[in-house]
Amino acid sequence: MTLGLWSTFAIAIAPVSSPSPLEPQDTRPFELADANDRLNSDYQRVLARLRDEDRQTLRAAQRVWLTFRDADCKLAIADVRDCLIQRTDERQAQLRSTSYTDRAGRVFSLDTE
């Protein structure tokens, strides 16, 4: 039994897998990238204003926090990306609400700017 030219052609161009318009798209990779971008932006803003010794302290704290976040989220029951997004948003809020001392000795917080 032969399929014929049109049957073969139809099979050859049929999509292997195409999401239907009704299927939700996974936006978590974009949400995580956005959360990381926002955190990094605020982190850089704080670093730029800190005294040298405080910059070193914040860098060390951020490295420890990243290690904690990644290890903590490996235990997540849900998708790890959901945990990473949540923890990253929480860290950004911490950075924004913390009071720091700038190079001139003035106290600042990103939340009050």
Stockholm file with secondary structure:
# STOCKHOLM 1.0

chainA/1-113         MTLGLWSTFAIAIAPVSSPSPLEPQDTRPFELADANDRLNSDYQRVLARLRDEDRQTLRAAQRVWLTFRDADCKLAIADVRDCLIQRTDERQAQLRSTSYTDRAGRVFSLDTE
#=GR chainA/1-113 SS CCCHHHHHHHHHHSCSCCCCTTSCCCCHHHHHHHHHHHHHHHHHHHHHHBCHHHHHHHHHHHHHHHHHHHHHHHTCSSCHHHHHHHHHHHHHHHHHHSCEEBTTSCEECGGGC
#=GC SS_cons         CCCHHHHHHHHHHSCSCCCCTTSCCCCHHHHHHHHHHHHHHHHHHHHHHBCHHHHHHHHHHHHHHHHHHHHHHHTCSSCHHHHHHHHHHHHHHHHHHSCEEBTTSCEECGGGC
//
